[in-house]
Amino acid sequence: MIQSVLLADDDTQLRGFFALFLRSNGWQVAEAGTGTEALKTFRTAAVKPALVVLDIRMHNDGLSTCRTFKTDTFIAKHRPKIAILSGADRGKYGPLAQRVGADMLLSKPITPQELHVKLKRLLNQSPSALEEKRAHRLDPVVKRAVSMAMLFQVPPSGRHGDPNQANLAIALDNTCRILREQYGPRCSIKKIDDHAVLLLYVEHQGNMATVNRRAQNVLARLDHLDHCEQAAQLDNKRCCFSGISLEALTRLASNPSLPVVVAHLKSMIRQNLRSGQRGTLTAVERFYDQVD
């Protein structure tokens, strides 16, 4: 089954980051800022999204939009499953969501990883199972966390045909393995080019000091890879990283795309190299620089 979803939320920053994360995990994502726009986007789509996520308090009311999705005769042939996002009172909105036909009710705040997992679960549920588990039961509130986009770069080979060049692909595969071990199975890892890897994850400890400590641990392990040791000895080049938080990312672009995020993180790494730093983390209006 194709993982397709329509995200409808008037918070463009939050919606944009959710869309970015879901796309990086293989979802086809459409976006809307109001209930009216969500209905229009769905009706005109050549391939109808299997899921629709509605913010309960967005313009034009998420509950009434949900009711329309569930009752409109023009949508009957392609009726989507509906998840409603709510940061409001559980006892009040749970029964209301059930009455308008919501298939799942999710509590804000919610991390991109949590949303990804729950949407996959909803996508795979049968209609009969949904009838038994209607959305009057809220999912647990997720603790405050920091969502991060990180770029780890291993040094490129200095000379074509150098043994260092032959080890580069192996080093990149090992970088992905190290990141998976350090950040766990729920992070998203993507090779960007032949010497850089993008990481999307949520730091549940909720502070940048922990983010930096994890990244420094990764650098320490990368330094022992054959390619990285040779690059340090022959060319004086070392592994480095850059990272940006959700809050800072959404100030960079209201609807950030993967190329925009990668370009910004690469720019940060170039600044690192010029100044002799190995890592920079950017949060809202604050910078956390680590000098080697």
PLY file of the C-alpha trace (Angstrom):
ply
format ascii 1.0
element vertex 292
property float x
property float y
property float z
element edge 291
property int vertex1
property int vertex2
end_header
0.00 0.00 0.00
1.29 3.46 -0.93
2.08 5.61 2.10
0.18 8.78 1.15
-1.10 11.46 3.49
-2.66 14.92 3.40
-1.50 17.17 6.26
-3.92 19.98 7.12
-2.75 22.46 9.76
-2.66 26.26 9.87
0.73 26.09 11.64
2.89 26.16 8.50
6.14 25.68 10.41
5.05 22.54 12.24
3.26 21.18 9.17
6.35 21.76 7.03
8.64 19.86 9.37
6.21 16.94 9.67
6.01 16.85 5.85
9.80 16.92 5.52
10.23 14.03 7.94
7.46 11.91 6.42
8.82 12.42 2.87
12.26 11.33 4.04
10.61 8.11 5.23
8.95 7.34 1.90
5.56 9.03 2.31
3.79 10.92 -0.47
2.68 14.13 1.27
0.19 16.83 0.27
-0.37 19.92 2.43
-3.19 22.32 3.24
-3.63 25.25 5.60
-7.41 25.17 6.08
-10.24 22.66 6.03
-11.57 24.11 2.77
-8.14 23.83 1.16
-7.80 20.25 2.44
-11.10 19.20 0.85
-10.21 20.92 -2.44
-6.74 19.35 -2.48
-8.19 15.90 -1.85
-10.97 16.19 -4.45
-8.62 17.41 -7.20
-5.78 14.98 -6.48
-5.14 12.45 -9.25
-4.13 9.90 -6.62
-6.19 10.29 -3.46
-4.25 10.28 -0.16
-5.02 7.22 1.96
-4.80 9.27 5.18
-5.75 12.80 6.18
-4.35 14.50 9.29
-6.46 17.43 10.54
-5.56 19.91 13.24
-8.65 20.21 15.41
-8.47 24.01 15.79
-7.26 25.14 12.38
-9.25 27.67 10.38
-12.61 26.32 9.24
-12.66 23.79 12.11
-10.99 20.39 11.93
-14.07 18.59 13.30
-16.44 19.87 10.62
-13.86 19.06 7.95
-13.57 15.54 9.32
-17.36 15.15 9.16
-17.33 16.27 5.51
-14.60 13.78 4.62
-16.65 11.00 6.21
-20.05 11.92 4.73
-19.48 13.67 1.38
-20.91 11.47 -1.38
-18.31 12.73 -3.87
-15.56 11.24 -1.67
-17.33 7.93 -1.04
-15.26 5.92 -3.52
-11.96 7.09 -2.00
-12.90 7.63 1.65
-9.64 8.35 3.58
-8.80 7.40 7.13
-8.73 10.46 9.37
-6.37 11.31 12.23
-7.11 14.42 14.27
-4.35 16.31 16.07
-5.46 17.96 19.29
-3.67 19.95 21.95
-6.96 20.68 23.69
-8.93 19.03 26.49
-9.08 15.23 26.02
-12.37 14.65 27.76
-14.10 17.34 25.72
-12.76 16.62 22.23
-12.42 12.82 22.36
-16.17 12.12 22.13
-16.60 14.90 19.54
-13.92 13.38 17.33
-15.62 10.00 17.63
-18.97 11.46 16.60
-17.64 13.03 13.41
-15.96 9.76 12.39
-12.28 10.29 13.23
-10.28 7.07 13.09
-7.50 8.25 15.40
-7.03 11.14 17.82
-3.45 12.22 18.58
-2.33 14.50 21.37
-0.01 17.46 20.84
2.87 17.85 21.28
3.85 14.94 19.06
7.24 14.23 17.50
7.67 13.50 13.77
8.76 9.94 14.63
5.65 9.37 16.75
3.45 10.72 13.96
5.20 8.47 11.39
4.71 5.34 13.53
1.07 6.06 14.36
0.16 6.91 10.77
1.71 3.64 9.57
-0.33 1.82 12.20
-3.51 3.59 11.08
-2.74 2.91 7.40
-2.48 -0.83 8.08
-5.60 -1.14 10.23
-8.67 -2.76 8.70
-12.03 -0.94 8.75
-13.41 -3.51 11.20
-10.51 -2.93 13.59
-11.07 0.82 13.40
-14.71 0.37 14.33
-13.62 -1.43 17.50
-11.00 1.20 18.38
-12.66 4.49 17.63
-10.80 7.65 18.43
-12.46 8.45 21.76
-9.26 7.10 23.38
-6.38 9.54 23.15
-2.80 8.44 22.68
-0.38 9.35 25.50
1.04 12.85 25.53
4.61 12.89 24.26
7.14 14.56 26.53
8.79 17.78 25.38
11.61 17.04 22.97
13.95 18.72 20.48
13.64 17.70 16.82
16.97 17.86 15.00
18.32 17.70 11.45
22.03 16.74 11.50
24.62 16.38 8.75
27.73 14.26 9.34
30.54 14.56 6.82
33.58 12.34 6.38
36.55 13.95 4.58
36.69 13.36 0.82
39.76 11.72 -0.66
42.47 14.15 -1.66
43.68 12.32 -4.76
41.93 10.13 -7.34
43.09 6.54 -7.13
44.40 7.00 -3.61
43.66 4.04 -1.28
41.80 6.64 0.74
39.32 6.94 -2.16
38.68 3.20 -2.11
37.87 3.34 1.60
35.44 6.26 1.26
32.35 4.20 0.38
33.09 1.83 3.24
33.51 4.78 5.59
30.13 6.16 4.55
28.42 2.81 5.15
30.10 2.63 8.56
28.92 6.16 9.30
25.31 5.05 8.71
25.87 2.04 10.97
27.38 4.18 13.74
24.50 6.66 13.55
21.95 3.84 13.76
23.71 2.44 16.83
24.00 5.87 18.47
20.50 7.19 17.74
18.42 4.01 17.61
16.07 2.44 15.06
13.53 5.27 14.99
15.83 7.90 13.52
15.89 8.63 9.78
19.26 8.30 7.98
19.91 9.28 4.35
23.12 9.39 2.28
23.33 12.83 0.66
26.43 12.36 -1.51
29.61 10.27 -1.46
30.84 11.69 1.86
27.83 13.10 3.79
24.90 11.57 5.71
21.73 13.36 6.86
20.16 12.38 10.19
16.67 13.33 11.38
15.82 12.45 14.96
14.20 13.66 18.17
16.25 14.25 21.31
13.83 13.31 24.08
16.09 14.74 26.78
15.14 18.11 25.32
18.42 20.00 25.57
21.19 20.93 23.15
23.93 19.74 25.50
22.71 16.17 25.01
22.49 16.70 21.24
26.10 17.89 21.20
27.30 15.04 23.41
25.77 12.44 21.09
27.32 14.12 18.03
30.74 14.28 19.67
30.50 10.57 20.48
29.81 9.89 16.81
32.86 11.96 15.77
35.05 10.01 18.19
33.98 6.74 16.56
34.33 8.09 13.01
37.90 9.19 13.74
38.89 5.53 14.11
37.66 4.49 10.66
40.52 3.66 8.27
39.51 6.30 5.73
39.23 9.02 8.35
42.55 8.14 9.98
44.30 8.25 6.59
42.63 11.56 5.66
43.76 13.08 8.94
47.35 11.89 8.48
47.75 12.62 4.75
45.57 15.69 4.18
44.89 17.00 7.70
41.14 16.57 7.07
38.79 15.35 9.77
35.14 14.39 10.17
32.70 17.14 11.15
28.99 17.79 11.67
26.35 20.49 11.71
22.85 20.47 13.15
19.75 22.63 13.31
16.67 22.35 15.51
13.05 22.34 14.35
12.48 25.85 15.72
15.52 27.29 13.95
14.74 25.34 10.76
11.24 26.74 10.46
12.62 30.27 10.81
15.01 29.50 7.97
12.09 28.54 5.68
8.36 28.43 6.37
8.02 25.19 4.40
11.52 23.67 4.44
12.37 21.11 1.78
15.11 18.51 1.98
17.41 20.39 -0.45
17.03 23.59 1.59
17.92 21.80 4.82
20.91 20.03 3.29
22.21 23.23 1.66
22.01 25.07 4.97
23.77 22.30 6.90
26.53 22.09 4.27
26.98 25.86 4.52
27.42 25.48 8.28
30.05 22.78 7.73
31.97 25.02 5.31
32.01 27.68 8.01
33.28 25.05 10.46
36.16 24.13 8.16
37.18 27.76 7.66
37.22 28.41 11.40
38.76 25.09 12.45
35.63 23.86 14.24
34.33 20.33 13.94
30.71 20.90 14.86
28.03 23.59 15.13
24.48 23.29 16.47
21.91 25.97 15.77
18.87 26.54 17.96
16.47 29.48 18.05
18.50 32.69 18.37
21.34 30.76 20.00
24.41 29.04 18.63
26.28 26.19 20.26
29.80 25.98 18.81
32.27 23.23 19.67
35.90 24.01 18.95
38.22 21.07 18.39
0 1
1 2
2 3
3 4
4 5
5 6
6 7
7 8
8 9
9 10
10 11
11 12
12 13
13 14
14 15
15 16
16 17
17 18
18 19
19 20
20 21
21 22
22 23
23 24
24 25
25 26
26 27
27 28
28 29
29 30
30 31
31 32
32 33
33 34
34 35
35 36
36 37
37 38
38 39
39 40
40 41
41 42
42 43
43 44
44 45
45 46
46 47
47 48
48 49
49 50
50 51
51 52
52 53
53 54
54 55
55 56
56 57
57 58
58 59
59 60
60 61
61 62
62 63
63 64
64 65
65 66
66 67
67 68
68 69
69 70
70 71
71 72
72 73
73 74
74 75
75 76
76 77
77 78
78 79
79 80
80 81
81 82
82 83
83 84
84 85
85 86
86 87
87 88
88 89
89 90
90 91
91 92
92 93
93 94
94 95
95 96
96 97
97 98
98 99
99 100
100 101
101 102
102 103
103 104
104 105
105 106
106 107
107 108
108 109
109 110
110 111
111 112
112 113
113 114
114 115
115 116
116 117
117 118
118 119
119 120
120 121
121 122
122 123
123 124
124 125
125 126
126 127
127 128
128 129
129 130
130 131
131 132
132 133
133 134
134 135
135 136
136 137
137 138
138 139
139 140
140 141
141 142
142 143
143 144
144 145
145 146
146 147
147 148
148 149
149 150
150 151
151 152
152 153
153 154
154 155
155 156
156 157
157 158
158 159
159 160
160 161
161 162
162 163
163 164
164 165
165 166
166 167
167 168
168 169
169 170
170 171
171 172
172 173
173 174
174 175
175 176
176 177
177 178
178 179
179 180
180 181
181 182
182 183
183 184
184 185
185 186
186 187
187 188
188 189
189 190
190 191
191 192
192 193
193 194
194 195
195 196
196 197
197 198
198 199
199 200
200 201
201 202
202 203
203 204
204 205
205 206
206 207
207 208
208 209
209 210
210 211
211 212
212 213
213 214
214 215
215 216
216 217
217 218
218 219
219 220
220 221
221 222
222 223
223 224
224 225
225 226
226 227
227 228
228 229
229 230
230 231
231 232
232 233
233 234
234 235
235 236
236 237
237 238
238 239
239 240
240 241
241 242
242 243
243 244
244 245
245 246
246 247
247 248
248 249
249 250
250 251
251 252
252 253
253 254
254 255
255 256
256 257
257 258
258 259
259 260
260 261
261 262
262 263
263 264
264 265
265 266
266 267
267 268
268 269
269 270
270 271
271 272
272 273
273 274
274 275
275 276
276 277
277 278
278 279
279 280
280 281
281 282
282 283
283 284
284 285
285 286
286 287
287 288
288 289
289 290
290 291
